[in-house]
Amino acid sequence: MLLQLIYASRPFGFDAGTLTAILFDARRCNTRDGITGALICRDDLFLQLLEGPEAAVEAAYGRIRADDRHLEVRELTRRWIAEDARMFAAWAMRDDPAASWVWSRAEVAAGLPERASQEEVLGMFHKLASVGLPDQE
């Protein structure tokens, strides 16, 4: 069984360079550690799904919580999945600039990510997983 963890955080100093650095680090470490996942991002929200071996996911989440580019890191969901149930099996870290189907800025500011059900949060990533993008791994 693998651990699938989703967290939300507020970016600090969000710009294209910061995002590029975060994705570079994530892809390097995740490839090394057998983690796959996706990052939905914009200047007021990071929403990330990590899936992989428990120790590796916990270590990655620990690095994220200690990273000063992430403020107010909040775990939203945690569940066990089978190896063949990875949503982003082909992606060390897929990224997506939060599209209109993600919570509005007002909803994020009002704390909606913390009140969302596991099904609502997972639904955003299921939607992202079903949308084809050019290879970005």
Buried (B, 14 or more C-beta within 10 A) or exposed (E): EBBBBBBBBBBEEBEEEBBEEBBEBBBEBBEEBBBBBBBBBBBBBBBBBBBBBEEBBBBBBEEBEEBEBBEEBEEBBEBEBEEEEBBBEEBBBBBBEBEEEBBEEEBBEEEBBEEBEEEBBBEBBEBBBEEEEEEEE
